[in-house]
Structures are given as C-alpha cells and as structure tokens.
Amino acid sequence: MIQTLPLALPGTPVDLHRIDLTALYSKGWGVQADDVAAAPNGEVYALYRVYRYTYGVVDGEHDPATANFAYQIITRYSAGGEVLASALCCLPTTADETASAVVDGIDMTLCVLPDGTLAISACPSNTTLVTPDLSRVVATYDAKDHRRAVPASSQRPHPTPGEERDHHRRCWVAAIQAAYESASRRDNQVVLVAHSLGCWAAAYWLEQARPDTVAAFLVAPPNPQGPAFPRGAAPTFLGLSARPLPCPSLMVASDDDPYCDPTTSASFAHEWQAKGHLIGSHGHINSNSDLGDWQAGLKRLRRLVDC
C-alpha cells in the first residue's frame, strides 16, 4: 500500500526566511526525503531536508529572506497519516540559529526501537536517541567513545561553527586513518576507493597524512558549491578545495552527474593532479546507474594499481 504523507514545515523557518508556500519548491526552496521508519503501533517517522540555495548569494548573508539555508526536520505521523509532531534537528546552516542536540552527519537513517524510542544514526559513527514524542534527546552514542549521556541542562548545546566543522572532519579523518592502518598491516600497497563525498574525505586525509605506497581511485566527486549539494547534511565539506594529491590517483566522473557538471569534474582532476576520465551518461555512478559489477571500473582500478 502506498501512503502519502503531508510535508510539515515548522513555522520558525517559514517565517524567518519568508518561504512562499504557494510557489513551486523548485522556485525558491526545495525538499528532499532522507528516510522513513514505522513504529510497531503503526505510527510513522519521516526525516527530510528543507533547503534553499540561490546561486550568487554569499555565505553569511545577513538578510534571512535572501540567505541560503538548510534544515533537517523529523515528523511523527499517526497510522492514518496525521501529523502528530514535528521538530527541527541537526545543525542549521544559518549563523543565527541554535544547533540541536541531535548529532548531524552523512546518510542519516531512522529506526524505531522496541520501546518506541527513535534512533537517528549518522555516518561515520553517531546515533542519537529521541523520545517518541520528539520532545527530548535521551542520549547520544559514538562508536569510538561509546555512550555520551545528554543532561537536561544541555539539550540544545551551543557549539561554534568552527568546533562543529572540526568535530565532523576529525570523525571522517579518523575513520579513514583506521581503515588505512588495518589494510596496511595486511598489504604493503593500499588503494583508497572513494565515491561521492568520500572523494573529498579521502583527499583531505591524504593531504594531512601523506602516507607512503598508497593510491586513490575517486569516483563521482560532487561539487561542494553546486546547487544540488546537500549543504545542510554535509556542512563540513563546504570549505574544502582540491589540492595536489601526494600519490597516483584517478578520478572517474559522469557526463550527467546531478551533483557535478563535467567541466567542474575535469577541473577537480586537474587540481588534484589526478588522471581524469569521463564515462558518459551514468548519473552519480551508483546503484541507479545500471552498471552492475562495473567491470570497466575494475579494469581502471587494476591499471591504477599496476602503474
């Protein structure tokens, strides 16, 4: 059975940014669904992103009616599709907003636990537990640091933007470093195979670590300044720029990637000093590209390793 759920926008961002709800979302604002989870009692939780990105509007624009923005929103629905509760979560990209206690990250997912608690997980290693009515964060977990309880007095902490950027960047770099150390113990040659945002994470790690006997295979890097980039979910990547990589590297991109046009892809390869290769019209080179096991990609990977 297919069920249509109404989009619930809290009044705060609508009023602050003067969102015209009568306009087509493609003309001024956009929405993207990230995940949906069902509870045993039939209720449904939806996680989605509401954003506005206007080309030419600078970061730090003071007029909220003009400024770009991105919000993550969780909505709780009854079994019949009625909105029961809605809450902003994660880190807004507007400077005047307060960060919530829900830990932000990439590829966020929802899961309802047996007692009704909502678990919100985000890569690389964070999970936040929220009460069923969305009124309170119970605890946050980090795969490296284990449980970090959230006292009632700190339900809405106030980290500075720099602290948030550093925290997320450290998580990504630490995850790649751990994977590299594990692989290098088994083999004296390591190849980083990265896709999408992982290309930028790998490039940043390579610049910092500068390891020996490593190569990089970068597939479909998105343009952090492009209109389709998920600015609200990936704020840590907005300030990164391509710099020469300290190892043999190959970048593969598509002619019609919605996250990066071919000219920009070619410029990234040039700035990384990587070999660049465009493979035609295959979107974001993912499971929707109908490439199967992508034998052509494996051949290019082998050539990179053998060079």
C-alpha positions in Angstrom: 0.0 0.0 0.0 1.3 3.5 -0.9 0.6 6.2 1.6 1.0 9.9 1.0 2.3 11.9 4.0 1.9 15.7 4.2 5.0 17.8 4.5 5.1 19.6 7.8 7.2 22.8 7.9 7.7 24.3 11.4 6.7 28.0 11.5 10.1 29.2 12.6 12.0 28.7 9.3 8.9 29.6 7.2 8.6 33.0 8.9 12.3 33.6 9.3 13.1 33.0 5.6 9.8 34.1 4.2 9.2 30.9 2.4 6.4 31.2 -0.1 4.4 28.0 0.4 2.3 28.7 -2.7 5.3 28.7 -5.0 6.7 25.6 -6.7 9.5 24.4 -4.5 11.9 24.4 -7.4 11.5 28.2 -7.5 12.9 29.3 -4.2 13.1 26.3 -1.9 13.5 22.5 -2.1 12.7 19.4 -0.1 14.5 16.1 0.0 13.3 12.9 1.8 16.1 11.0 3.6 14.4 8.2 5.5 11.1 6.8 6.8 10.6 4.4 9.7 7.5 2.7 11.0 6.8 2.0 14.7 5.1 -1.2 16.0 1.9 0.8 16.8 1.6 1.9 13.1 3.0 5.4 13.6 5.5 6.7 11.0 8.6 8.9 11.4 10.0 10.8 8.4 13.3 12.6 8.1 13.7 15.2 5.4 15.6 18.2 4.5 14.3 21.6 3.5 16.7 24.0 1.9 17.2 27.0 -0.3 20.3 27.6 -2.4 20.4 30.6 -4.7 23.5 31.0 -6.9 25.3 34.2 -6.2 24.1 34.6 -2.6 27.2 34.6 -0.4 27.6 32.6 2.7 26.9 34.8 5.7 24.2 36.8 4.0 22.5 38.7 6.9 19.0 39.0 5.4 17.2 35.8 6.2 14.7 36.4 3.4 17.6 36.2 0.9 20.1 33.9 2.7 20.6 30.3 1.7 19.5 27.8 4.4 19.1 24.1 5.1 17.2 22.4 7.9 16.8 18.7 8.8 13.2 18.0 10.0 11.7 14.9 11.7 8.0 14.5 11.6 5.9 12.0 13.5 2.7 10.8 11.8 -0.3 8.7 13.0 -1.1 5.4 11.3 -3.6 7.4 9.3 -1.1 10.0 8.1 -2.0 12.8 10.5 0.9 15.0 11.7 1.4 14.4 15.4 4.7 16.3 16.0 7.5 17.9 14.0 10.9 19.1 15.1 14.0 20.7 13.7 17.1 18.8 14.2 20.9 18.8 13.5 22.9 21.8 12.6 21.2 24.6 10.7 23.5 26.4 8.2 22.2 29.8 9.2 24.5 31.6 11.5 21.8 32.9 13.8 20.2 29.5 14.5 20.9 27.3 17.5 22.3 23.8 17.0 20.2 20.9 18.3 21.4 18.0 20.4 20.8 15.6 17.5 24.2 14.8 16.1 24.5 15.7 12.4 26.2 13.6 9.7 26.0 11.9 6.3 23.5 9.3 5.2 21.2 9.8 8.2 18.7 7.0 8.9 15.9 6.3 11.3 15.0 3.2 13.4 12.2 2.8 16.0 13.4 0.7 18.9 11.0 -1.8 20.7 10.2 0.6 23.5 9.2 3.3 20.9 12.4 5.4 21.2 13.5 6.8 17.9 17.1 6.2 16.9 18.7 8.6 14.5 22.0 7.3 13.1 24.5 9.3 11.0 27.8 8.4 9.4 30.5 7.9 10.3 29.7 6.7 13.8 26.9 8.6 15.7 23.5 7.6 17.0 21.1 9.9 18.8 18.1 8.5 20.8 14.9 10.7 21.0 11.7 10.2 22.9 8.7 9.0 20.8 7.0 12.4 21.0 10.2 14.2 19.7 10.3 16.4 22.7 13.7 15.4 24.2 17.1 13.8 23.3 17.7 10.8 25.7 21.4 10.1 24.8 23.9 10.2 22.0 26.3 7.4 21.1 29.7 7.5 19.3 31.1 4.2 18.0 34.5 5.2 19.3 33.6 6.9 22.5 30.6 4.8 23.5 27.6 6.4 25.2 27.6 10.1 26.0 24.5 11.0 28.1 22.8 14.3 27.4 21.9 16.0 30.7 18.6 18.0 30.8 20.6 21.3 31.1 22.3 20.7 27.7 19.5 19.6 25.4 20.5 22.3 23.0 24.2 22.9 23.2 25.8 26.0 21.6 29.0 24.9 19.7 30.7 27.4 17.5 30.6 26.7 13.7 34.4 26.1 13.8 34.0 23.5 16.5 31.3 21.7 14.6 33.4 21.7 11.4 36.5 20.4 13.3 34.4 17.7 15.0 32.9 16.2 11.8 36.2 16.5 10.0 38.0 14.6 12.7 35.4 11.8 12.5 35.9 11.3 8.8 39.7 11.5 9.0 39.8 9.1 11.9 37.6 6.6 10.1 39.9 6.7 7.0 43.0 6.5 9.2 41.7 3.4 11.0 40.9 1.7 7.6 44.3 2.6 6.2 46.1 1.2 9.3 44.1 -2.0 9.1 44.7 -2.5 5.4 48.4 -1.6 5.6 49.0 -4.3 8.2 47.9 -6.9 5.6 49.5 -5.4 2.4 52.3 -3.1 1.6 50.2 -1.3 -1.0 46.9 0.3 -0.2 44.4 1.9 -2.6 41.7 4.2 -1.4 38.5 3.7 -3.3 36.1 6.6 -2.7 32.7 7.6 -4.0 30.9 10.9 -3.8 31.6 12.8 -0.6 34.2 10.1 0.2 36.4 11.6 -2.5 36.7 14.8 -0.6 37.2 13.0 2.7 40.0 10.8 1.1 41.6 13.8 -0.5 41.6 15.7 2.8 43.1 12.7 4.7 45.8 12.2 2.0 46.8 15.9 2.3 47.1 15.6 6.1 48.6 12.1 6.4 50.7 11.9 3.2 51.2 8.1 3.5 53.7 6.0 1.5 52.7 3.4 -1.0 49.1 4.4 -1.5 46.9 5.3 -4.5 43.5 6.9 -4.8 40.6 5.9 -7.0 38.0 8.7 -6.8 34.5 8.2 -8.3 31.9 10.9 -8.9 33.1 13.7 -6.6 30.3 16.2 -6.0 30.8 20.0 -6.4 30.5 21.4 -2.8 29.5 24.8 -4.3 26.9 23.3 -6.7 23.1 23.9 -6.4 22.4 20.2 -5.7 25.0 19.8 -3.0 23.4 18.7 0.4 24.7 21.8 2.3 22.6 21.1 5.4 23.7 17.4 5.7 27.4 18.0 4.7 28.4 21.4 6.1 32.0 20.1 6.8 32.7 19.8 3.1 31.7 23.3 2.0 35.1 24.9 2.7 37.3 22.2 1.0 39.1 22.8 -2.2 41.0 20.5 -4.5 44.8 20.5 -4.0 47.5 18.2 -5.5 47.4 14.7 -4.1 50.6 13.1 -2.9 50.0 9.8 -4.7 49.0 8.2 -8.0 45.3 8.9 -8.4 42.5 8.5 -10.9 39.2 10.4 -10.9 36.2 8.9 -12.8 33.1 11.1 -13.4 29.9 11.1 -15.5 28.8 13.5 -18.1 25.4 14.0 -16.5 26.1 13.7 -12.7 23.4 15.9 -11.0 26.0 16.8 -8.3 28.8 18.0 -10.6 28.9 19.0 -14.2 31.7 17.5 -16.4 33.7 20.8 -16.7 33.9 21.1 -12.9 34.8 17.4 -12.6 37.7 17.9 -15.0 38.9 20.9 -13.0 38.9 18.8 -9.8 41.1 16.2 -11.6 43.4 18.9 -12.8 43.7 20.5 -9.3 44.2 17.1 -7.6 46.8 16.3 -10.3 44.9 13.1 -10.9 44.1 11.4 -14.2 40.6 12.3 -15.2 38.1 10.1 -17.1 34.5 10.8 -18.1 32.4 7.6 -18.8 29.4 9.1 -20.5 25.8 9.5 -19.1 25.7 7.4 -16.0 24.4 9.9 -13.4 26.1 9.8 -10.0 27.7 6.4 -10.8 25.8 4.5 -8.2 23.2 1.7 -7.9 20.8 3.7 -10.1 23.3 3.8 -13.0 22.7 0.2 -14.1 26.4 -0.6 -14.2 26.1 -3.9 -12.5 29.5 -5.0 -11.1 31.1 -2.2 -13.2 33.8 -4.3 -14.9 35.1 -1.2 -16.7 35.7 0.4 -13.3 37.5 -2.7 -12.0 39.8 -2.6 -15.1 40.7 1.1 -14.5 41.3 0.3 -10.8 43.7 -2.5 -11.8 45.5 -0.2 -14.2 45.9 2.3 -11.5 47.4 -0.3 -9.1 49.8 -1.6 -11.8 51.1 1.8 -12.9 
